[in-house]
């Protein structure tokens, strides 16, 4: 018997970011509002993290509301409508429903139905994970326009008395539309994980313990020194691999946009990568806080909005966090 040969989908050779949007929590929360329960000070938080304020959403705003705001802005800036979106990828660790996926709800809200829609859970690396997947989907011919959203309401998982991570966290969402390009606009994604260090950033306990053992609401914890050393010494080489894979050097890029985890981590990574002083660095953490999967697109949105970089600039971006997981790529800014 002669079996038929399947036809495979094929797509464009190249992709790029077509449009970007962001949404931040509506409340500005200064350090002084948080220092009492952790027996600390504004000076201590600034010195250790570089954070002056963080943005947090009110009780009436949930993570999907933030995601929708960012998504609509990204689609508009791409010159498209919801009907042009073929797939929606939502990266979040703070959406409370196991199923259905939040991405499907967002697709419906923005008029993208019947777009494919799914959530990914890769914490602070989730946005870069989504970029890698969207790039592959478009080049494979599976989708023409893919909406990637990183959205978090981290304040839902804060223990006000915790000194390891609670004062870092903010709420927000960032989104981009990925589509075809005549020239390469997204470099190869360098990604990976190290589950042996899963306890370095973790949820205090499972939802099962909350139900069966009365353990209370789970919150986030981290081993600060371990995370700092891992991010500084192991993520800079990942970022360098992303540069190498894209065929560029540190002298070629105009912007460095790392996950907004801690200003000291960002500064150390700059030294490790030997970035020229001409490279603009995303430092949105200073007044937005650590927004996990949303932090890189929000930092990017700020750089573009304030005119610190321009459309077409080459940017190196890298996300890293709980898992421990990481991902990096060089992109052309929209």
Buried (B, 14 or more C-beta within 10 A) or exposed (E): EEEEEEEEEEBBEBBBBBBBBBBBBEBBBBBEBBBEEBEBEBEBBBEBBBBBBBBBBEEEBBBBBBBBBBBBBBBEBBEBEBEBBBBBBBBBBBBEEEEEBBBBBBBBBBBBBEBBBBBBBBBBBBBBBBBBBBBBBBBEEBBBBBBBBBBBBBBBBBBEEBBBBBBBBBBBBBBBBBBBBEEBBBBBBBBBBEEEBEEBBBEBBEEEEBEEEEBEEBBBBBBBEBBBBBBBEBBBEBBBBBBBBBEBEBEBBBBBBBBBBBBBBBBBBBEBBEBEEEBBBBBBBBBBBBBBBBBBBBBBBBBBEEEBBEEEBBBBBBBBBBBBBBBBBBBBBB
